[in-house]
């Protein structure tokens, strides 16, 4: 579970992680670990450099979801490093004005670690909200990485996605029915993340298949998307969207079973 509060000019996020705090601290300060969880959604780190000491610098180059600005660079200076309980560092985007401050605290609790992230000094609410979305998406990956759950078990459902003919109508219906929150994916991508109590519950987008009815698609994890798609067609299924890669996320495909029900295949990217 996670809780999030966002008050101008900063935000605070708390996560419980079922892993020792030394492990979680290392995930924040070891470049190889940072590369495995940094960035929300389909965003990911291309490189990470860390000089872990007061006055030392960190640099992260990130692949973004914005087709007009696909690569972003983040820089900062550590002002406090207290292993394994706390780090404080400045935060700035290359070619963007302004500098903010990030504090990450790691508390040892029964069963794991309570992580509290505070990010302060935003110029406006839009900047704060964009970072709130970004941090929560990245922390989803951090939890999986720290708990050793990057490898999803084949045969399990792992994501739900609504392909709709009316995006606004679908948002209105599901937010009223279930109390879900809708968060647009930054960078202009036409995709909406559905959240409940700060956790991702699914995604929503305009149907990519002209004339297709609105439908929910459940994705099942597999060891090999191409081989599973081939086996499915041999069993009478039809391929709706052939296998394709989402960098650092995995390889997916959409199919219809012999009775006409649509489902997705998901092969996690190697980490």
SULWO-V625691 format. One record per run of one state. SS is the DSSP state (helix for helix, strand for strand, loop for the rest). FROM is the first residue (numbers start at 0). TO is the last residue. If there is no record, write none. Layout:
ss | from | to
SS | FROM | TO
SS | FROM | TO
This chain:
ss | from | to
loop | 0 | 0
strand | 1 | 6
loop | 7 | 8
strand | 9 | 16
loop | 17 | 19
helix | 20 | 28
loop | 29 | 29
helix | 30 | 36
loop | 37 | 42
strand | 43 | 49
loop | 50 | 55
strand | 56 | 62
loop | 63 | 69
strand | 70 | 81
loop | 82 | 84
strand | 85 | 92
loop | 93 | 98
strand | 99 | 108
loop | 109 | 110
strand | 111 | 119
loop | 120 | 123
helix | 124 | 146
loop | 147 | 155
strand | 156 | 163
loop | 164 | 165
helix | 166 | 177
loop | 178 | 179
strand | 180 | 183
loop | 184 | 190
strand | 191 | 195
loop | 196 | 197
strand | 198 | 205
loop | 206 | 213
strand | 214 | 220
loop | 221 | 223
helix | 224 | 233
loop | 234 | 236
strand | 237 | 245
loop | 246 | 248
strand | 249 | 255
loop | 256 | 260
strand | 261 | 267
loop | 268 | 270
